[in-house]
């Protein structure tokens, strides 16, 4: 066994493709560990929950595209409160929050949304202003919140709402400032006016501070979970899809899922096929004949049509899919391992073991299977890409498990929403690259191990 391990490591180390495959595989494993440790599990559970992604932009480009552009596209920003000030006197309590941002882009933002949750009694007044880089202050909004009259506990008196840039009151307040602009703002969106220079219809770059004020007579009032969303056209490392989901999250969670599917199916198929074929070859006679006829029946069944039928009629659960892939994956391995066992069982060390009265199971597992291990390891490595691409193919056809963000499911969603025809390349190319890289890694490792199996034979 020690000699085999040395041959195994030497076979990989002496092969450039083998080392390349190991390097890619290590990177995928590190990505999987990072995902499971640092990426919140809720992002995986809520992948198909549209309400979880409402704060993100729709079909946004990856943020790194700005590196290659002369004119920078505005980035979608989720601004948290940077400063909270509470002013009180005998009769009133004023809660002031600031949201600061440096706007350095060459185009206007898509919109902005202020989300907030307020705990209060009575009818407080909400004010919303913006301080521009040029020092000017624009009053955007001022209105009273609804009176929360009930007999419930104070902690239940909570009001949540969103203020959109398309709000008609914001529009009217901005039009009152029209004399400060050297051009007509009558038909311009509110966010475009706010981010424009006074003397020209151009983007005013610099530091913006959005200020919200809650004025109330309730001394216990408080603002919770407030944030300002400034809509842009680029977001994140990979961008977003039509459902506003962060594609980087999908690609990250797709990595451990792909490795789990590929390795589970491959190991189970090769191990079962290896034992089945070696046992049939060693026993020979009617046992071998009957076992191989059953193998031929399974081998003759068209795997993909059966998987499609089973996915449609029974369930598209990813675990059921893994089980079916195992059922169809062992037959080829069994045929090859049987032929190898037929040669090995006639060798002197096997004959000597049989003469000494050793059990068939001991001869198979101690003397025959170790001789076939190089082939088994190469088969495991080469079988992984087949399992991953089969799952991706079924998911692409809409027959996969939609509750899991696999790479195939991402490609299916892209195809459903016409991502290719609409030019949303960031929705299609990254999952395709990940599938190709993963398959390439195992093929490289498998080729280096296949060289070892030929040496052993």
N, C-alpha and C positions, 0 to 999 in steps of 0.2 A: 504493500500500500504506500509505503514511503517512497519507493522508486517510482510508483505511478504519479504521486504528487509532484515529484521532481520533474518527471517528463512533462506533466501538465503545465507547470509554471514555465519550463524551458520552451515548450511549444508556443506559448503565448508571448513570452518575452522576446523570442527570436523573430516574431512576426510583426511587421509594422502595422498591418491591418488589425491584428489581434490587439496590439497596444492601443490603437486608435479606438477600437470597439470598447475596450475596458475603460478608457478615458471618458468616452461619451456616456457609458453606462454609469460610471461613478457620478458624473454630473447630474444625470437623471435621478439617481438615488438621493443625492444631496438636495435636489429640488423637491423631491417627495417628502423628505424629512423636514425641510423648511416649511413646506405647505402645512403639514400635519401639526407642527409645533407653533408656528407663528400666524398662520392665516386663520381667522376666526371660523369655527365650525358652522356658525349661523350662515355665513356666506354660501356654504355648500348646501345647507338645508333649504335656504330661501332662494336657490337659483331660479326656480320657476314660479316665484311669487312676485308678480309685477309691482306690488306695493312697496317692496323692499328696495326698489331701484329708482323710485321717483325723483330722487335728488340728483341723479346723474343725467347727463345729456343724451340725446338720441342720435345714434350713428355718428359719434364723434371720432375724429382721427386720433392716432397716437400722438402724445404731446411732443415726442422727439422729432416730429416732422419739421417743427419750427427751426431746428438746427440747420436745415438745408434751404430754408426760405429767406429771401431778402425782406419781404414784408411778413411780419409775424401774425399768425392767426391767434385770436383770443383764446385763452385756456379757461375751461370750466372750473370755477373755484367755489369751494365750500368754506365760507368764512365763519370762524367762531368768534364769539365776543372777546375782545381784547381788554376791555376795561369796563367795570360796572361802578357807577357812582350813585349813592343814595343821598338825596337832599331832603331833609325834614324840617318842619316848623310846627307850630301849634296845631294847625288844621290840615296840612297836606303832607304827602309823601311822594317824592318824585324819584323814579328809578331810571337812570340813564345808562345806556349801553352803546359802546362804540364798535364798529366793524371796519377795520382798516385794510386797505389793499393797495399795492403798487401796480398800476395799469401801464404796461409798457408795450402794448400791442398796436398794430397799425390798422385794425378794423374795429368796428363797434361791437359790443357784446350782443348776444341774442336777446337777453332779457335779464331780469333779476327777480328773485322771490325772497321775501322775508317770512320765515316761519317762527312761530313763538307759542309758548304756553304760559298763561298768566294765572296765578292763584290770587283771588281777591274777593272782596265784598263791595257792593255798590255799583257805580258806573264810572270806572276810570277812563281817562282820555289817553289815546295813543297818538303820539306825534312822530313823524318820520321825516328826517332831513338828510341832506348830503353836503359835506364840505369838500369842494373841489381843489385840485392842485393850485389853482390860481387864487385861492383864498375866498372865493365866492361861496355863499351858502344858498342852496335851493331848498325851499320848503316843499316837501312832496305830499304829505298826508297829515290829516288831523281829524280824528273821529272818536266817538264814545263807544266803549265796549258794552255789550249787553248786560243788563242787570241780572245777576244770578240770585234769584229769590227761591229758596227752598228750605226745607227743614233738615237737610243733611248736615253732616259734620263739616267744619271749615275746610278740612283737607280735600273734600269732594267738590269744593267750589272752584273749579278749574275750567279755563276757557282756552281753546286752541284754535288758531286760525293761520291763514297765509295771506300775505299782501303781495300781489303780482304787479309787475311794471305796467301791465295793461289796465290796471285799475282806473276807472273813469275819474275818480277824484284826483289821482296823481296827474292825469292828463290835464285837467282843468287848472290845477295849481301851477303846472309848468307853463301853460299858455299865458298865465298872468305875468310871467317873466320874459315875454317875447320881445319887449323893448330893449332888453340887454343884448340881444343877438343881432348881428349885422345881416342876417338872412332870415327867410321865412321858416318858421318851425311848425306851421299849421298842420302839415300832413306827415310830420316826422314822428316815429315811435318815441316814447318817453325816454327809453334808455339811450337812444341816439342823441337826444337833446342834452341829457345829463352829461354825457361824455364828449360833447363837442366844445370847440373853442368858441368864444363869443364873437370873434371877428371873422371866422371862416368855418365852413362845414368840414372840419377835419377833427381827427381824434386828439383830445387833450390828454397827453400822457402825464403821469405823476401819481402822487399819493391821494387817494380818495378815502374819506371817512364818512361812513353812513352812521347816523346817530338816531337812536330810538329812545323815546321818553314815554314812560307810563306815569301819569299824574293821578293820584287817588287820595281819598281821605282815610283809607284803611291802612293803619300802620303795620299790619302783618302781610301786606301784599308782596308778591315776589314774582320774578320772571324765571321760568324754567325752560331748558332745551331750546334756546333761541339760536338761530343761525341765519346767515344771509347767503343765498346762492346766486352767483353771478354767472349767467349762462354763457358758455363758449362753444367753440367748434372742435377743440382738441381736449383730450382727457386721458390720463393714465398712460401706462406703458404700451398697451396694445390697442386702446380705444374702446368704444362701446358698440353694441349692436342696436337693432331696431327696438328692442325691449329695454333699452337703457342699461343693460347689464355690463359690468366691467369684464371685458374679455380676458384680461390678465388673470382674474379669479378663476374663470373656466379653464384656462390653459394650465394653471398651477394645480388645481384639483384633478384635472385630467391626467396628470403625470402619474401619481400613485395608483389611480384607477387603471390606467393602461398597463402598468407593470404588474399589478395584481391579476388582471385578467390574463395577460400573456404568460406570466410565470406559472400561475395556477393551472391553466389549461395545459401548458406544455409539459410541466413536471408530471401531472396526473396521467396525461396521455402516454408519455414515454415510459413511465414506470409500469403502468398496467400493460402496455403493449409489449414491453421487454419481458416481463414475467410470463405473460401469456405465450409469446412466441418461443421463449427458451423452454418452457415446460412442454409445449407441443413437440418441439424438435427433439428434446431429450427422451420423451416417452416413446415417440414413434408409433408405428402401427395404426390401429383403429383410433386410438386416442388422438394422434396427430391428424389423421384424416378427418375426423368429425370436427375437431377444433378449427382446422383450416377451412372446412366448408362453411362453418358459421362465420369465420373471418371474411370469406369471399362474399357472403350475403351482405354483411355490413358494408364492405368495401364497394359493392355495386350500387348501394343507395346513393342518390345524388344529395350531398350534404346541404348545399345552399338552399335548394327548393324546400327540403324538409325543415330547415331552420326557419324559413319564411312562413311555412304553413303552421308550424308549431307556435311561432311568435304571434300569429294572427288568431289562431283558434284557442290556444291555452293561456299563454301569458307572455308579456314582453319583459318580464323581470330579468335583470342582469344576471342574477344568480342561476336562474333557470337556463339562460343562454350559455353560461359557463358550463353547466352540466351537459347540455347537448353538444357543445363543442368537444367536451371530453369523450362523449360516446362515439363521435365520428373521427376523433383524432388518433386513436391508438392502433387502427388496423394496419396502416403502412409500416409502422414500427414493428408490429408483431411479425409481419412477413419477413422482414430483413433479419430480425433477431433469431427467428426460427432457422433460417438458412445458415446463420453463423453458428448456432447451437449444434446443428447437424454435423458441422466440421469439427467443432471442439470436443464433442462427446466421444469421438473415436481416438482422441489423443491418449498418450500413455498415462499421464497423471490422473485422468478421469477413469480410465480402466483400472488403475491401481486402487483408487478410492472405492470403486464398485466392488472389486475383489475383496477389499478389507471389510466389506459389509456396511459401508456408510449409507445412510438414508438418501433417497433421491432428492429430498428438499435440501439437505446439507450439501450435496454435490452441486446442485443448481446454484445455490446462493453463495457457496464458498469457492467453487472452482470454475464454474462456467460464466456466471454473470460478471465477476470481476474482469474477465477477459474481454467482455463486450462494453465495459464502462466508458472507454474513450468514444465509442460510437454513440452511446446513450447521451453523454454530455454534449456532444456535437449536435445530436438530434434535438435535445432540449433547447439549445441556443438558437437553432435554426427554426424551430417550431413556434417560438414566441412571436415573431412578426406576423406569422400566418393567423394566429389567434387574435392579435390586435387589429389587423386589417379586416378580418371577418366581422368582428364586433363593430368596427367603424363603418363597414359596408352596410350592415344591417341597420345601424343607427341612421346612416345617410338616407336609406330607403324609408325611414320613418318607423322601423320595426324595433328600434332599441328601447331601452328603459329611459323615459324622459325625465325621471327624477334624479338621474346622475349626470353631472356636467362632463360627459366624455368628449373627446375630440370629434368623434363621429357625430355626436348629437349637435355639437356646435356647427359642423359642416351641414347637417340636415337643416338646422334653423336658417343658416345662410342661404341655402338653396331655396327654401320655402319663401324667403323674403326677397329673392332675386338679387342677392348681394353682388354677383358677378356682373350682371347687366347694368347695375347701378354704380359700378366702380368702387364698391366697398371692399377693396382688396384686403384690408386689415382683418376682415371677418373670415376670410377664406385661407389666405396664405399661411398665417402662423400655425393653425391646427394641422394643416397639411405638412408643414415643415417638421412639426413635432412627431407626427406619425412616421415620416420618412427617417428622421434621425434615430428614433427608437428602433425601427426595423433594421437600419443600417448598423447600429451598435451590435445587435445580436447576430446579424449575419457575419460581421467581421470576426466576432469571437467564435462563432460556429465554424467558420472557414479555418481558423487557426487550430481548433480542436479536431477538425476533420483530418487535418494533416497527421495529427497524433494517432488517430484511429487507423489510418492507412499504414503507419509504421508498425503499430501493434499487430495488425493482421499479417 
